[in-house]
């Protein structure tokens, strides 16, 4: 009886520990998702304000406002990197973000508009990359991957690389067609499923015209809907 009792206690402890580990893993995933979403929002805040000319005053870019928005990303990154490490993301991948964020700070200090959007684009591309390594919900990852492709198409248009922008926006269209055929995605996004597809087509058509002002307009409508 004593051996049976001891065995029961051991099993109970093991179950408790395993459940606790599972809960902790879920908690850290949810926390990291929230943190990455914050980074995502701050990146798109800067890009979208720039696309809308909200950083302009009397035709001149107010770099101090951009720098203040970049500081919000820099101020939040410490905790996020620790949580990413807890989820077994490699140090090399984590350091990639800190290195590129440092480059973004230098770029905004040098007031380089062309490189600023390009660096923000690269920083955001790391968000779905990180999330894909631990997130079980593939639709969450797919949405962020789609936004990354769309941002890339805008960035390429912004620097006048129209041919590559046309190729990238086609990737966005192809990816969204696959997402639309996913039953779970359809259930979660039925309210704007076709609207997003139409907006992708409108951005694609704008890029084909090679008119950056039209591209900015269509990009903003699409990214805000997403």
ZIPEDA-V837955 format. One record per backbone hydrogen bond with DSSP energy under -1.0 kcal/mol. CO is the residue of the C=O (numbers start at 1). NH is the residue of the N-H. E is the energy in kcal/mol with one decimal. If there is no record, write none. Layout:
CO_NH_E / CO_NH_E
//
This chain:
1_5_-2.7 / 2_6_-2.5 / 3_7_-2.5 / 4_8_-2.3 / 5_9_-2.3 / 6_10_-2.5 / 7_11_-2.5 / 8_12_-2.4 / 9_13_-2.6 / 10_14_-2.6 / 11_15_-2.6 / 12_16_-2.3 / 13_17_-2.6 / 14_18_-2.7 / 15_19_-2.7 / 16_20_-2.4 / 17_21_-2.6 / 18_22_-2.4 / 19_23_-2.7 / 20_24_-2.5 / 21_25_-2.4 / 22_26_-2.4 / 23_27_-2.8 / 24_28_-2.6 / 25_29_-2.0 / 26_30_-2.7 / 27_31_-2.6 / 28_32_-2.4 / 29_33_-2.6 / 30_34_-2.2 / 31_35_-2.1 / 32_36_-2.9 / 33_37_-2.2 / 34_38_-1.8 / 35_39_-2.1 / 36_40_-2.7 / 37_41_-2.7 / 38_42_-2.3 / 39_43_-2.5 / 40_44_-2.5 / 41_45_-2.0 / 42_46_-1.8 / 43_47_-2.3 / 44_48_-2.8 / 45_49_-2.2 / 46_50_-2.2 / 47_51_-2.6 / 48_52_-2.0 / 49_54_-2.9 / 50_53_-1.4 / 53_56_-1.1 / 55_62_-3.1 / 57_60_-1.4 / 60_57_-2.4 / 61_63_-1.4 / 62_65_-1.1 / 62_66_-1.2 / 63_67_-3.0 / 64_68_-1.8 / 65_69_-1.6 / 66_70_-2.3 / 67_71_-1.9 / 70_74_-2.1 / 71_75_-2.6 / 73_77_-1.0 / 76_80_-1.1 / 77_81_-2.4 / 78_82_-1.4 / 79_83_-2.0 / 80_84_-2.5 / 81_85_-1.9 / 82_86_-1.7 / 83_87_-1.1 / 84_89_-1.9 / 85_88_-1.7 / 90_94_-2.1 / 91_95_-3.0 / 92_96_-1.1 / 94_98_-1.3 / 95_99_-2.6 / 96_100_-2.2 / 97_101_-2.5 / 98_102_-2.1 / 99_103_-1.8 / 100_104_-2.0 / 101_105_-2.2 / 102_106_-2.0 / 103_107_-2.6 / 104_108_-2.5 / 105_109_-1.7 / 106_110_-2.0 / 107_112_-2.0 / 112_116_-1.6 / 113_117_-1.5 / 114_118_-1.0 / 115_119_-2.5 / 116_120_-2.3 / 117_121_-2.4 / 118_122_-1.9 / 119_123_-2.6 / 120_124_-2.4 / 121_125_-1.6 / 123_126_-1.0 / 124_127_-1.4 / 126_130_-2.7 / 127_131_-2.4 / 128_132_-2.4 / 130_133_-1.2 / 131_134_-1.6 / 131_135_-2.9 / 136_138_-1.1 / 137_141_-1.2 / 138_142_-2.7 / 139_143_-2.1 / 140_144_-1.4 / 141_145_-2.4 / 142_146_-2.5 / 143_147_-2.1 / 144_148_-1.9 / 145_149_-2.1 / 146_150_-2.4 / 147_151_-2.5 / 148_152_-2.1 / 149_153_-2.0 / 150_154_-2.0 / 151_155_-2.8 / 152_156_-2.5 / 153_157_-1.7 / 154_158_-2.6 / 155_159_-1.3 / 156_161_-2.7 / 157_160_-1.5 / 160_162_-1.5 / 161_165_-1.9 / 162_166_-2.4 / 163_167_-1.5 / 164_168_-2.5 / 165_169_-2.4 / 166_170_-1.1 / 167_171_-1.4 / 168_172_-1.7 / 169_173_-2.0 / 170_174_-2.6 / 171_175_-2.7 / 172_176_-2.4 / 173_177_-1.9 / 174_178_-1.6 / 175_179_-2.2 / 176_180_-2.5 / 179_182_-1.3 / 182_186_-2.6 / 183_187_-2.2 / 184_188_-2.2 / 185_189_-1.9 / 189_192_-1.3 / 192_196_-2.3 / 193_197_-1.3 / 194_198_-2.3 / 195_199_-2.3 / 196_200_-2.4 / 197_201_-2.1 / 198_202_-2.2 / 199_203_-2.2 / 200_204_-2.5 / 201_205_-2.5 / 202_206_-2.1 / 203_207_-2.5 / 204_208_-1.9 / 205_209_-1.1 / 206_211_-1.1 / 207_210_-1.0 / 211_215_-2.3 / 212_216_-2.6 / 213_217_-1.8 / 214_218_-2.4 / 215_219_-3.0 / 216_220_-2.4 / 217_221_-1.8 / 218_222_-2.1 / 219_223_-3.0 / 220_224_-2.1 / 221_225_-1.2 / 222_226_-1.8
//
